């Protein structure tokens, strides 16, 4: 057995895992043999991490396999790991996370796919597998700047078309980059550099012992 499968065999023997999670883990070991993947269990939930190169074949197997049948996509979200773990994170910065539900089997699985390039994060669109991914992928693109290759209409969905940057990235300033206002002379809305100064917004705790007099 390869190292990955040995890891999963050890994982399935953990007594804290219920029978359903053990069954999913064992099936994934068999189904994904030869693929470089990891499987993590935390608070009763499984997270499967697969490379971008294998994501579409793996997701199709998860949907179509008779023992798994994850026929429903609940959500797609982006994650920015830039300052994860107090800045100790050393892996890829951006990931797309897929939350899958099997209605027929009453089981769930989370799948995480990391983008290889931190400066231009790209993963594949899963619209052909789950059409519901359309707006989910547009949201992750809008807020995190994740590019979903193969998406037929990848454009912003929550912010304005002239919005600069991606507001859920860890390095996005709290005040943003531009602000908009109505210009009475031009009789239209205009954009200009933000005029609000950056400031600390964390509430201060003032204790009585700190007062003088």
N, C-alpha and C positions, 0 to 999 in steps of 0.2 A: 504494500500500500504506500501511496505517496504521503508526504507530511501533512497535507491538507486533510486527507481522509482520516489519518490517525488522530488529528485534532478533533475531528467531528465525532469519531467513535468515542473518544474520551468525554466529549460534551454530552452525548446522548446517555451516558451512564450516570450523569449527575442526578442524585435522588430528588433534587428540588424541581427538576423538569417534569411536568405532567405527561401523561401518556400521549396526548395529542401532539405536543411539541416534540417529543421523542420520535413519533411517527413521521412528522414533517422533516425533521433533521435526517433521519435514516433514508427517507426517500430522496432528499436533496443529495446526499452522499452518492447514491446510486445514479441518479439522473444527471448529475453534473460532473461525473468522473472525467478527468482530463482537463477540466476548466479550473483556472486559478481563482478560487473564491474563498471567502471566509464567512463563517456563520457565528453570530453573537447572540447570546441569550441574556436578557436583563429584565427584571421584574415581570417575568412571565410572558415576554414578547421576544420574537426572533427577528433579527436583522441580517439579511443576506447582502454581502458586498461583492460585486462582480466588476470586472474591467469593462470599460466602454466598448472594447472590441467584441465582447461576448454578450452585451446587454440585450440586444434584440432576440437572438436565438434563445437565451435563457428565459427572458420574459415570455416568449411564445410557449416554451415548455411549461412554465408555471401556469399559464392560462389553459393549456390544452391537455396536460397530463391528467389521466383519470383519477389518480390518487390525490392530486392537489386541487385542480379546478379553480384557480384564482381568476374567475371570470369577470370580476368587477374591480375597476380602478376607483378607489375612494378619493385619492388626492395625489397631486404631484407638487412638491415644494423644493425650493432651493435652500442651500445652507452655505454660509460663509464661515470657514474655520480659521480665519486670519488670527484672531486672538483667543481661540478656544483653549481652555485649560490654562488660563493666566499666561498666554503667549508661548506655551511649551509645545504647541502643535507643530509637527515637522512634516506632515504629509501634504497632499494636494489641497489647495485652498477651497475650491468650489465642488459641490456635489449636488446631484439631483436625487431626491428621495421619493420613492413610489410606495404608496400604501395600498396593499391588495387585500381583497376580501373574497373568500369562497362562500357564496350563499348556500350552495349545495352541501358543502362539508362543514360549514360553520367554523371557519378558521381564518386567521389573518397572517400576513407576512409583510415585513417592511424590506424594501430593496434599495440599496444605496449604490450610486454610480458616480465616481469621481471624474471630473474633467481633467484631461492631461495637462492642458496649458492654463496656468493661472492668469495670464494676461489676456487670453482669448478663450474662455471656457466653452467647450462644445461637447454636447452629448447628442444622441439620436432621438428624434421624435418617436413617440409610441402611438401616434394617432391611428395608424393602420391596425394596431392591436386593440386599442381601446379608444374609440372616437371621443369619449369624454375628456381625454387629455388635452383637447384643443385649447380651452380657456385656461386650464391649469398651467400649461406650458407658456402661454402668453403672460400669465401673471409672474411666473418665475423669471422669464426674460425681462419683464418690466422692472421688477424689484431687485433682482440679483445680477442681471446682465448675462444670464445663461443662454447660449445659443442652442436651439433644438433643430439639428439638421434634418431636413425633410418636412418641416412644418410648412403647410401651404400658405399661411397668412400670419407670420410672426411679426407682431407689432404691439405697441403698448396697449394696456387694457385698463389700468387704474390711474396712471398719471397722464398729464396733458401731452400732446404730440410734440410740443416744444420743450419738454422737460429735459434737463441736463443731468446725466448720471443715473445711478440706480440706488434708491434710497435705503434698501435693506443691507447694502454692503457695509462692513464694519468701518471702513474708512470714509464713509459718506458723512459730511459735516451735519450737525444737528440743524443748522440754519439753512442748509442747502447752498446752491451755487448762484441761483438767480431768483428774482422776485418779479411779480407781475402787478401792474396797476393800469387803471384806465387813464389815458392821456386825452384831456379835453381838447387840446389843439389838434391832435391827429384823429380824434374821435374813434379811437380803437384801443384795445388792450395792448400794452407793450411790455417787453421783458427788459430787465436791467440787472446789473450785478447786485447781489443782496446787500442791503444797507444795515442789517442787524449785526452787531458785534457778537462774537462768540463769548459765552459766559457760562459759568458753572451753575447747573440747575439742580444739583443734588441738595436736598434739604439739609440744613445745618441743625444739629442738636445742641441747644444751649442749656447747660445745667446751672442750677442756682449757685453752685460753688464758684462759678466763673465770674460772677458779678462782683464789682468793687463797691463797697459802701452799702 
